[in-house]
Amino acid sequence: MKYLLLLTFLFYSVIGTAQGPTKGPQQNVVITSKKNKTEVRSQENGALLVNVSKKDVRKFKADGLVRYRSFGAKGDGKTDDIDALAATHAFANQHGLAVKSDEGATYYISGKNRTAVIQTNTDFGTAAFVIDDTNVQDRNSPVFLVSSSLQPFKLTGITSLKRNQDKINVPLPGTCLVSVTDAIVKRYIRFGPNQNDGAAQTDIFIVDKNGKVDMDAPVIWDFNQITDITALPLDETPLNISGGRFTTIANQAESKYTYYSRGITIKRSNVLVNGLEHRVTGEGDHGAPYGGFLNISDCAYVTVQNSILTGHKTYQTIGAAGVSVSMGTYDISLGRALNVSFVNCSQTNNIQDNKYWGIMGSNYCKNLLLDRCTFSRFDAHMGVANATIRNSTLGHQGINAIGSGTFTVENSTIYGSSLINLRSDYGSTWQGEVFIRNCIFVPAGGKPISANLISGSNSGQHDFGYTSYMPERITIDSLHIDDSNHPANYQGPAIFANFNPAMTDNSYQEKFPYVRTKEVILRRVTTASGKPLRISNNPFMFKEVKVKTD
């Protein structure tokens, strides 16, 4: 009961009342309703003052929606409309009204530090939105933030958790997204040019009002101590965002790791994005990378469908190890998000053009799905628990992942250097199973290379903050390998790349043992070259792997 009362108080303290002034979350917006006309004014301190006449309040409520033009948006592609957009959504949020853009409008959005917070259904329609990143006040401030009106709260009485624990002993007001951290334990201690000291152990999972954990997205770590644990109630009502033709005028900043996140950030659960388009213009010979036009984090049950996105040009910088590195830059970023799906989505760039970085990156996610997508890459940096790629085509950066659970690739065509690359910078670890069904693998997009199905690297000498595993079992059912264009000394495709060239006999000692695959099951595997599938260029390392064929 005390959590329910707390939640109710927080809800009304954020939403306010229809009659009095209100200041929305992260908006810095104050709304009043006086007799004079509807107008929007920006103060020197950044606050946005929005007055809506009583007549307009009645009209907007009767219509059930508001439009940007009603709050002063010009839509001429020249006038900065960000204040009007933010004001529109702030009023809509206060009164529970939908927002609809003006057909044929082009909204210019400057680099001003202003975020429009979306908490109601929004139809961007066929309107255009031009986001100018050439002079930005705060590169980390999104243009739109899709947020919940519900507020997170700290959980007390939980001092530890166990991997796969199915219940927590605490009452909740309803189904919640629980995030937990142990800042003392470090995981994902990165190896290579972008090396680092790791990140605090963290996890995110769904719990119902009785404390029962959703085992489709289980707890993946043991938490012997907890330094922070927070619950965020899940929104039960779906929020729909549709349409919109967005164009980013790319930044011209120095090429270093100063990520720009000027797009749409989603921090609300139960959201559908449908029919969105994003393009990029103005990229030159240098620029800072992007952290994602669509940035989905700290939420669950988000679907993006029928949408078109754009890969960003790859720039170079000096990494943590003092050598030149290509900077990852993304149009899609996922972090601490569960049950996120991309359905019938594609990108404007050629997925085989390596001038553009892979379109997607993710961290700390569970249950990711690509279905009927054409992307240059699927990627899970700091782990994914369960992922499915089906009916899709992946380009030059292919599939890159580490994590746990079940990884399924089916009815898809992969053009990467390998069918699945287990990221070596995080130990090439997958603690679970891999299923590959009815797929076509075109190694390196048809370039003459020696093909490997599963690639990665682990010397056994680096502490990643966890034991590294290869998939315990790999099942391949109906795979065609188009290795028709291959080097002269080609011996045929290998199941495994040479994960550790130094390990050629029993004299090699791993300081941090790498747990190898136990079993590979092969059914209906064919090659264009006619050469049979081999175990590896390093047969010693994989001598204990059982390979079964039907």
C-alpha positions as CSV (number, residue, x, y, z in Angstrom):
1,M,0.0,0.0,0.0
2,K,2.8,2.4,0.8
3,Y,4.2,2.0,-2.7
4,L,0.8,2.6,-4.2
5,L,0.4,5.8,-2.3
6,L,3.9,6.9,-3.2
7,L,3.2,6.2,-6.9
8,T,-0.1,8.1,-6.8
9,F,1.6,11.2,-5.2
10,L,4.4,11.1,-7.7
11,F,1.9,10.8,-10.6
12,Y,0.0,13.9,-9.6
13,S,3.0,16.0,-8.7
14,V,4.3,15.6,-12.2
15,I,1.0,16.0,-14.1
16,G,-0.3,18.9,-12.1
17,T,-3.9,20.1,-12.5
18,A,-5.6,21.6,-15.5
19,Q,-6.2,24.9,-13.9
20,G,-2.8,25.8,-12.2
21,P,0.7,26.2,-13.5
22,T,2.7,23.0,-14.1
23,K,6.3,22.2,-14.8
24,G,6.7,19.0,-16.7
25,P,9.6,16.5,-16.3
26,Q,12.8,17.6,-18.1
27,Q,10.8,20.2,-20.0
28,N,11.3,23.4,-17.9
29,V,7.8,24.4,-19.1
30,V,5.3,26.4,-17.2
31,I,1.7,26.3,-18.4
32,T,-1.0,28.8,-17.5
33,S,-4.6,29.5,-18.7
34,K,-5.4,33.2,-18.6
35,K,-7.9,35.3,-20.5
36,N,-5.4,36.7,-22.9
37,K,-4.3,35.0,-26.1
38,T,-2.5,31.7,-26.5
39,E,1.3,32.4,-26.7
40,V,4.7,30.8,-26.1
41,R,7.6,32.8,-24.6
42,S,11.1,31.6,-23.9
43,Q,12.9,33.2,-20.9
44,E,16.6,33.9,-20.6
45,N,17.0,31.1,-18.0
46,G,15.6,28.6,-20.6
47,A,12.2,28.3,-19.1
48,L,9.3,28.1,-21.5
49,L,6.2,30.0,-20.5
50,V,3.0,28.8,-22.2
51,N,-0.3,30.6,-21.9
52,V,-3.4,29.0,-23.4
53,S,-6.5,31.0,-23.5
54,K,-9.6,29.5,-21.9
55,K,-11.3,29.5,-25.3
56,D,-8.5,27.5,-26.8
57,V,-8.4,25.1,-23.9
58,R,-12.1,24.3,-24.5
59,K,-11.5,24.0,-28.3
60,F,-8.5,21.7,-27.9
61,K,-10.4,19.5,-25.4
62,A,-13.4,19.2,-27.7
63,D,-11.1,18.3,-30.7
64,G,-9.2,15.7,-28.6
65,L,-6.0,16.9,-30.1
66,V,-3.6,19.8,-30.6
67,R,-1.5,20.9,-33.5
68,Y,1.9,22.6,-33.6
69,R,0.6,25.6,-35.4
70,S,-1.8,26.4,-32.5
71,F,1.3,27.1,-30.4
72,G,3.1,29.3,-32.9
73,A,4.9,26.8,-35.2
74,K,5.5,28.3,-38.6
75,G,6.5,25.1,-40.4
76,D,8.3,27.1,-43.1
77,G,11.6,25.2,-42.8
78,K,13.4,28.4,-41.7
79,T,11.9,29.6,-38.4
80,D,13.1,27.7,-35.4
81,D,10.0,25.8,-34.2
82,I,11.4,23.8,-31.3
83,D,9.8,26.0,-28.6
84,A,6.4,25.6,-30.3
85,L,6.9,21.9,-30.5
86,A,7.8,21.6,-26.9
87,A,4.9,23.8,-25.8
88,T,2.4,21.7,-27.8
89,H,3.5,18.5,-26.3
90,A,3.6,20.0,-22.8
91,F,0.0,21.1,-23.1
92,A,-1.1,17.8,-24.6
93,N,0.6,15.9,-21.8
94,Q,-1.2,18.0,-19.2
95,H,-4.6,17.3,-20.7
96,G,-4.1,13.8,-22.2
97,L,-4.6,15.0,-25.8
98,A,-3.1,13.6,-29.0
99,V,-0.7,15.7,-31.0
100,K,-0.9,16.0,-34.8
101,S,1.5,17.8,-37.1
102,D,0.4,20.1,-39.9
103,E,0.4,18.4,-43.3
104,G,2.9,19.8,-45.7
105,A,4.8,21.7,-42.9
106,T,8.6,21.6,-42.5
107,Y,9.7,22.2,-39.0
108,Y,13.2,23.6,-38.6
109,I,14.8,22.6,-35.2
110,S,17.9,24.5,-34.2
111,G,20.6,23.5,-31.8
112,K,18.9,25.2,-28.9
113,N,18.8,23.1,-25.7
114,R,15.1,22.3,-25.7
115,T,13.4,18.9,-25.6
116,A,9.8,18.2,-26.5
117,V,8.5,15.6,-24.1
118,I,6.0,13.1,-25.6
119,Q,3.5,11.4,-23.3
120,T,0.5,11.1,-25.6
121,N,-0.2,9.7,-29.0
122,T,1.6,11.7,-31.7
123,D,1.0,11.7,-35.4
124,F,3.9,13.3,-37.3
125,G,2.2,12.5,-40.5
126,T,3.9,13.5,-43.7
127,A,5.5,16.6,-42.1
128,A,9.2,17.2,-42.4
129,F,11.5,17.9,-39.4
130,V,14.9,19.4,-40.1
131,I,17.3,18.9,-37.1
132,D,20.3,21.2,-37.5
133,D,23.3,19.9,-35.6
134,T,25.9,22.4,-36.9
135,N,25.6,24.6,-33.8
136,V,24.3,22.6,-30.8
137,Q,24.1,23.9,-27.2
138,D,23.8,20.4,-25.7
139,R,24.7,17.4,-27.9
140,N,23.2,15.0,-25.3
141,S,19.8,16.6,-25.2
142,P,17.3,14.8,-27.4
143,V,14.9,16.7,-29.6
144,F,12.0,14.5,-28.6
145,L,11.8,12.5,-25.4
146,V,9.1,9.8,-25.1
147,S,8.6,9.4,-21.4
148,S,6.3,8.0,-18.8
149,S,4.2,10.1,-16.4
150,L,4.9,7.4,-13.9
151,Q,8.0,7.8,-11.8
152,P,10.7,5.4,-10.6
153,F,11.2,4.7,-6.9
154,K,13.8,2.9,-4.8
155,L,13.2,-0.6,-3.5
156,T,14.2,-1.4,0.0
157,G,14.8,-4.7,1.8
158,I,16.5,-6.4,-1.1
159,T,20.2,-6.9,-0.4
160,S,21.1,-9.7,-2.9
161,L,19.9,-11.5,-6.0
162,K,20.8,-14.8,-7.6
163,R,21.0,-15.6,-11.3
164,N,17.7,-17.0,-12.5
165,Q,15.9,-16.0,-9.3
166,D,12.2,-16.2,-10.0
167,K,10.8,-14.0,-7.2
168,I,11.7,-10.9,-5.1
169,N,10.1,-10.5,-1.7
170,V,8.7,-7.0,-2.0
171,P,5.2,-5.7,-2.8
172,L,4.8,-3.5,-5.9
173,P,2.0,-1.3,-7.1
174,G,1.8,-3.2,-10.4
175,T,4.2,-4.7,-13.0
176,C,7.5,-2.9,-12.8
177,L,10.8,-2.7,-14.7
178,V,13.5,-3.3,-12.0
179,S,17.0,-2.2,-12.6
180,V,19.8,-3.2,-10.2
181,T,23.5,-2.3,-9.9
182,D,26.5,-3.6,-8.0
183,A,29.0,-0.8,-8.4
184,I,31.7,-2.9,-6.7
185,V,31.8,-5.7,-9.3
186,K,33.1,-4.8,-12.8
187,R,31.9,-6.7,-15.9
188,Y,32.7,-6.2,-19.6
189,I,36.4,-5.2,-19.1
190,R,37.1,-4.3,-22.7
191,F,40.2,-5.6,-24.5
192,G,41.9,-4.0,-27.5
193,P,42.2,-0.5,-29.0
194,N,39.2,0.7,-27.0
195,Q,40.2,-1.0,-23.8
196,N,38.7,0.1,-20.5
197,D,38.3,-0.9,-16.9
198,G,34.8,-2.3,-17.3
199,A,31.4,-1.3,-16.1
200,A,29.5,-1.8,-12.9
201,Q,27.5,-5.0,-12.9
202,T,24.0,-4.2,-13.9
203,D,20.8,-6.0,-14.8
204,I,17.2,-5.1,-15.7
205,F,14.1,-7.4,-15.5
206,I,10.3,-7.3,-15.2
207,V,8.5,-8.1,-12.0
208,D,4.7,-8.3,-11.4
209,K,2.9,-6.9,-8.4
210,N,3.5,-10.1,-6.5
211,G,7.3,-10.0,-7.0
212,K,7.3,-12.7,-9.7
213,V,10.1,-12.3,-12.2
214,D,9.4,-12.7,-15.9
215,M,11.6,-15.6,-16.7
216,D,11.6,-14.8,-20.4
217,A,14.1,-12.1,-19.4
218,P,15.7,-13.6,-16.3
219,V,18.3,-12.2,-13.9
220,I,21.6,-13.0,-15.5
221,W,24.1,-12.2,-12.7
222,D,24.5,-13.1,-9.0
223,F,24.3,-9.9,-6.9
224,N,26.0,-10.6,-3.6
225,Q,25.6,-7.0,-2.8
226,I,23.4,-4.3,-4.3
227,T,24.4,-0.6,-4.4
228,D,21.2,0.5,-6.2
229,I,17.9,-1.0,-7.1
230,T,15.0,1.0,-8.6
231,A,11.5,0.1,-9.9
232,L,9.7,1.9,-12.7
233,P,6.0,1.0,-13.1
234,L,5.2,-0.1,-16.7
235,D,2.7,1.9,-18.6
236,E,-0.2,-0.4,-19.5
237,T,-1.7,1.8,-22.2
238,P,0.1,1.7,-25.5
239,L,1.5,5.0,-26.9
240,N,1.6,5.3,-30.6
241,I,4.0,7.5,-32.6
242,S,3.4,7.5,-36.4
243,G,4.9,9.1,-39.5
244,G,7.5,11.9,-39.7
245,R,10.1,12.6,-42.3
246,F,13.2,13.6,-40.3
247,T,16.5,14.9,-41.7
248,T,19.6,15.5,-39.6
249,I,22.1,18.2,-40.8
250,A,25.2,16.4,-39.5
251,N,27.5,18.0,-37.0
252,Q,30.9,19.4,-38.1
253,A,32.6,18.8,-34.8
254,E,36.1,17.3,-34.2
255,S,36.3,13.6,-34.8
256,K,36.5,12.3,-31.2
257,Y,34.2,10.4,-28.9
258,T,31.8,13.2,-28.2
259,Y,28.6,11.5,-29.1
260,Y,25.6,13.4,-30.4
261,S,22.1,12.1,-29.3
262,R,19.8,14.6,-31.1
263,G,16.9,12.6,-32.1
264,I,14.1,10.6,-30.5
265,T,14.8,9.1,-27.1
266,I,12.3,6.5,-25.8
267,K,12.2,5.9,-22.1
268,R,8.6,4.7,-21.8
269,S,7.4,1.1,-22.0
270,N,4.7,-0.1,-24.4
271,V,5.4,2.1,-27.3
272,L,4.8,1.6,-31.1
273,V,6.7,3.7,-33.6
274,N,5.3,3.3,-37.1
275,G,6.2,4.7,-40.5
276,L,9.1,7.0,-39.4
277,E,11.8,8.0,-41.7
278,H,15.3,9.5,-40.9
279,R,17.9,10.7,-43.3
280,V,21.3,12.4,-42.8
281,T,22.8,15.2,-44.9
282,G,25.9,17.4,-44.7
283,E,28.5,14.7,-43.7
284,G,32.0,15.8,-44.7
285,D,35.5,14.6,-44.1
286,H,35.2,14.9,-40.3
287,G,32.6,14.9,-37.6
288,A,31.7,13.5,-34.1
289,P,29.8,10.2,-34.0
290,Y,26.2,9.7,-33.2
291,G,24.7,7.8,-30.3
292,G,21.5,7.0,-32.1
293,F,18.6,8.9,-33.7
294,L,16.4,6.3,-32.1
295,N,17.7,5.8,-28.6
296,I,15.6,3.3,-26.7
297,S,16.6,2.7,-23.0
298,D,15.2,1.8,-19.6
299,C,12.0,0.5,-21.0
300,A,10.2,-2.6,-22.3
301,Y,7.9,-3.7,-25.1
302,V,8.9,-1.2,-27.8
303,T,8.2,-1.9,-31.5
304,V,9.6,0.1,-34.4
305,Q,7.9,-0.9,-37.7
306,N,7.7,0.1,-41.3
307,S,10.5,2.6,-40.8
308,I,13.5,3.8,-42.7
309,L,16.7,4.9,-41.0
310,T,20.2,5.9,-42.2
311,G,23.7,4.7,-41.4
312,H,26.3,7.4,-40.5
313,K,29.7,8.0,-42.1
314,T,32.6,6.4,-40.3
315,Y,35.3,8.7,-38.9
316,Q,38.6,7.9,-37.3
317,T,40.1,8.9,-33.9
318,I,42.8,7.8,-31.5
319,G,41.5,5.1,-29.1
320,A,42.3,4.4,-25.5
321,A,45.3,2.2,-26.5
322,G,46.8,5.1,-28.4
323,V,46.2,3.8,-31.9
324,S,43.8,4.9,-34.6
325,V,40.3,3.4,-34.4
326,S,37.1,3.7,-36.4
327,M,34.4,5.3,-34.2
328,G,31.2,3.4,-33.9
329,T,28.3,5.7,-34.9
330,Y,24.6,4.7,-34.9
331,D,21.1,5.6,-36.0
332,I,19.7,2.9,-33.5
333,S,21.0,2.6,-30.0
334,L,19.4,0.3,-27.4
335,G,20.4,0.3,-23.7
336,R,18.9,-1.5,-20.7
337,A,15.8,-2.3,-22.8
338,L,13.7,-5.5,-22.9
339,N,11.5,-6.9,-25.6
340,V,12.4,-4.5,-28.4
341,S,11.4,-5.4,-31.9
342,F,12.2,-3.9,-35.3
343,V,9.7,-5.1,-37.9
344,N,9.9,-4.4,-41.7
345,C,12.6,-1.7,-41.3
346,S,15.4,-0.7,-43.7
347,Q,18.0,1.9,-44.2
348,T,18.7,4.5,-46.9
349,N,22.4,3.5,-47.4
350,N,23.6,0.5,-49.3
351,I,24.1,-2.1,-46.6
352,Q,27.3,-3.3,-48.3
353,D,28.9,0.2,-48.3
354,N,31.6,0.1,-45.6
355,K,32.0,3.9,-45.7
356,Y,29.0,3.9,-43.3
357,W,29.1,2.3,-39.9
358,G,26.7,-0.4,-38.9
359,I,23.4,1.1,-38.1
360,M,22.7,-0.5,-34.7
361,G,24.4,-0.9,-31.3
362,S,23.0,-2.2,-28.0
363,N,24.0,-2.7,-24.4
364,Y,22.4,-4.6,-21.5
365,C,19.3,-5.7,-23.5
366,K,17.1,-8.8,-23.5
367,N,14.9,-10.3,-26.1
368,L,15.8,-8.3,-29.2
369,L,14.1,-9.1,-32.5
370,L,14.7,-8.1,-36.1
371,D,12.0,-9.3,-38.4
372,R,11.9,-8.5,-42.2
373,C,14.6,-5.9,-41.7
374,T,17.4,-4.9,-44.1
375,F,20.2,-3.4,-42.0
376,S,24.0,-3.2,-42.3
377,R,24.5,-4.7,-38.9
378,F,23.0,-6.3,-35.7
379,D,25.2,-5.7,-32.7
380,A,25.2,-6.4,-29.0
381,H,28.2,-4.8,-27.2
382,M,27.8,-5.4,-23.5
383,G,25.6,-8.4,-23.8
384,V,22.2,-9.4,-24.9
385,A,20.1,-12.1,-23.3
386,N,18.2,-13.8,-26.1
387,A,18.0,-12.4,-29.6
388,T,16.2,-13.4,-32.8
389,I,16.9,-12.4,-36.4
390,R,14.4,-13.7,-39.0
391,N,13.3,-13.0,-42.5
392,S,16.1,-10.3,-42.7
393,T,19.2,-9.3,-44.6
394,L,22.3,-8.0,-42.9
395,G,25.1,-6.2,-44.7
396,H,28.8,-5.7,-44.5
397,Q,29.1,-5.7,-40.6
398,G,26.8,-8.7,-40.3
399,I,26.0,-10.1,-36.9
400,N,28.1,-9.1,-33.9
401,A,27.2,-10.2,-30.4
402,I,28.1,-11.4,-27.0
403,G,25.6,-12.5,-24.3
404,S,23.6,-15.4,-23.1
405,G,20.5,-17.5,-23.7
406,T,19.3,-18.4,-27.1
407,F,20.5,-16.7,-30.3
408,T,18.3,-17.6,-33.4
409,V,19.0,-16.7,-37.0
410,E,16.4,-18.0,-39.5
411,N,15.2,-17.3,-43.0
412,S,17.9,-14.7,-43.4
413,T,20.8,-13.7,-45.7
414,I,24.0,-12.6,-44.0
415,Y,26.8,-10.7,-45.9
416,G,29.3,-10.3,-43.0
417,S,32.8,-11.6,-42.8
418,S,31.4,-14.4,-40.7
419,L,27.9,-15.7,-40.1
420,I,28.1,-14.7,-36.5
421,N,31.0,-12.8,-35.0
422,L,31.4,-13.2,-31.2
423,R,33.0,-9.8,-30.3
424,S,36.6,-10.4,-29.3
425,D,36.8,-7.1,-27.3
426,Y,34.4,-8.7,-24.8
427,G,35.8,-12.2,-24.8
428,S,33.8,-13.7,-27.6
429,T,31.4,-15.1,-25.1
430,W,27.9,-16.6,-25.6
431,Q,26.6,-18.6,-22.6
432,G,23.8,-20.6,-24.2
433,E,22.8,-22.0,-27.6
434,V,22.8,-20.8,-31.2
435,F,20.3,-21.9,-33.8
436,I,20.7,-21.2,-37.5
437,R,17.9,-22.2,-39.8
438,N,17.1,-21.7,-43.5
439,C,19.8,-19.1,-44.1
440,I,22.2,-18.0,-46.8
441,F,25.7,-16.9,-45.9
442,V,27.7,-14.8,-48.5
443,P,31.1,-14.4,-46.8
444,A,32.3,-10.7,-46.9
445,G,29.6,-9.9,-49.4
446,G,31.3,-12.1,-52.1
447,K,34.9,-11.0,-51.6
448,P,37.5,-13.7,-51.8
449,I,38.1,-14.8,-48.2
450,S,38.3,-18.0,-46.3
451,A,34.8,-18.4,-44.8
452,N,34.2,-19.0,-41.1
453,L,30.7,-19.5,-39.7
454,I,31.5,-18.5,-36.1
455,S,34.3,-16.0,-35.6
456,G,36.0,-14.4,-32.6
457,S,39.1,-14.4,-30.5
458,N,40.1,-15.2,-26.9
459,S,43.7,-15.8,-25.8
460,G,42.6,-16.9,-22.3
461,Q,45.0,-14.2,-20.9
462,H,42.6,-11.3,-20.3
463,D,40.1,-10.9,-17.4
464,F,36.8,-9.7,-18.9
465,G,35.1,-9.7,-15.5
466,Y,33.4,-13.0,-16.2
467,T,34.1,-16.5,-17.5
468,S,33.9,-16.5,-21.3
469,Y,32.0,-19.2,-23.1
470,M,31.5,-20.3,-26.6
471,P,27.9,-21.4,-27.4
472,E,27.4,-24.7,-25.6
473,R,25.5,-26.1,-28.6
474,I,25.2,-24.8,-32.2
475,T,22.5,-26.2,-34.4
476,I,22.6,-25.5,-38.1
477,D,19.7,-26.6,-40.2
478,S,19.5,-25.7,-43.9
479,L,22.4,-23.3,-44.6
480,H,23.8,-22.4,-48.0
481,I,27.3,-20.9,-48.1
482,D,27.9,-18.9,-51.2
483,D,31.7,-19.2,-51.2
484,S,31.9,-19.3,-55.0
485,N,34.4,-16.4,-55.0
486,H,37.3,-17.7,-52.8
487,P,41.1,-17.4,-52.6
488,A,43.3,-19.8,-54.5
489,N,44.4,-21.8,-51.5
490,Y,40.9,-22.1,-50.1
491,Q,40.3,-25.3,-48.1
492,G,36.6,-24.8,-47.6
493,P,34.5,-23.1,-45.0
494,A,35.2,-23.7,-41.3
495,I,32.7,-23.9,-38.5
496,F,35.1,-22.0,-36.2
497,A,37.7,-19.3,-36.9
498,N,41.1,-19.7,-35.3
499,F,40.1,-18.2,-31.9
500,N,43.6,-18.6,-30.5
501,P,46.5,-19.2,-32.9
502,A,48.9,-19.7,-30.0
503,M,47.0,-22.7,-28.7
504,T,48.4,-25.5,-30.8
505,D,49.2,-28.1,-28.2
506,N,48.7,-28.9,-24.5
507,S,51.7,-26.7,-23.4
508,Y,49.5,-23.6,-23.8
509,Q,48.0,-22.4,-20.5
510,E,45.0,-20.2,-20.3
511,K,45.0,-17.9,-17.3
512,F,41.3,-17.3,-17.7
513,P,40.0,-20.5,-19.4
514,Y,37.7,-20.1,-22.4
515,V,34.9,-22.7,-22.3
516,R,34.6,-24.3,-25.7
517,T,31.5,-25.6,-27.5
518,K,30.4,-29.1,-26.7
519,E,28.3,-30.0,-29.7
520,V,27.6,-28.8,-33.3
521,I,24.6,-30.3,-35.1
522,L,24.7,-30.0,-38.9
523,R,21.7,-30.7,-41.3
524,R,21.6,-29.8,-45.0
525,V,24.6,-27.5,-45.2
526,T,25.7,-26.8,-48.8
527,T,28.5,-24.8,-50.3
528,A,28.7,-23.1,-53.7
529,S,32.4,-24.1,-53.9
530,G,31.5,-27.8,-53.4
531,K,34.1,-27.9,-50.6
532,P,33.0,-29.6,-47.4
533,L,32.6,-27.8,-44.1
534,R,35.7,-28.1,-41.8
535,I,36.0,-27.7,-38.0
536,S,38.7,-24.9,-38.0
537,N,42.1,-23.9,-39.1
538,N,43.0,-24.7,-35.5
539,P,41.7,-28.3,-35.1
540,F,43.6,-28.7,-31.8
541,M,41.6,-26.0,-30.0
542,F,38.3,-27.7,-31.1
543,K,39.3,-31.3,-30.8
544,E,36.8,-32.0,-28.1
545,V,33.8,-30.6,-30.0
546,K,31.4,-33.2,-31.2
547,V,30.1,-32.6,-34.7
548,K,26.9,-34.5,-35.6
549,T,25.6,-34.6,-39.1
550,D,22.2,-35.9,-40.4
